[in-house]
Amino acid sequence: MIEKVTGTTPAIQSFNKLENNTNEAVKQLQVQERQQEEVNKEPVTKEKMEDVVRGMNEFLSASNTHLKFEFHDKLKEYYVTIVDERSKEVIKEIPSKKVLDMFAAMTEFVGLMVDKKI
């Protein structure tokens, strides 16, 4: 019996579900961080962030991936990378490092135009 071929395979569908779940988890983490900052008016501690990352990695362990928080030096912001456990390949960056680099370059350029005396 021949089954109908669809545009996506089960592997792609499961990856899309993983990506959606990860995006939702990151959004939820950001919302929780904002709520925590509003309540305490204190920055999130490194220990608390490590605890959240540990929990996210446990959640992602079934898909053989883990989260890695990296610091963007020019923007002084963190971004998330999803890394494959086996190949150590970066699957996704949230937000993309290229976008952050472009944003940093634009803010630097705008700063030069505004701060420069004529």
QUIHUNOR-V336199 format. One line per field, one symbol per residue. ss: DSSP state (h for helix, s for strand, l for the rest). phi: phi as a letter, one per 20 degrees, with the letter a starting at -180 (. if undefined). psi: psi as a letter, one per 40 degrees, with the letter a starting at -180 (. if undefined). Layout:
BEGIN
ss = ???
phi = ???
psi = ???
END
This chain:
BEGIN
ss = lllllllllhhhhhhhhhhhhhhhhhhhhhhhhhhhhhhhlllllhhhhhhhhhhhhhhhhhhlssssssssllllsssssssslllllsssssllhhhhhhhhhhhhhhhhhhhlll
phi = .defedfcegfffffffffffffffffffffffffffffeldfffffffffffgfffffeffelcbececdeffelcecddddfffelefebdcfffffffffffffffffffeefed
psi = hhihhieiiddddddddddddddddddddddddddddddefiihiddddddddddddddeddefiiihhihhddefiiihhhhhddefhhdihhihddddddddddddddddddehi.
END
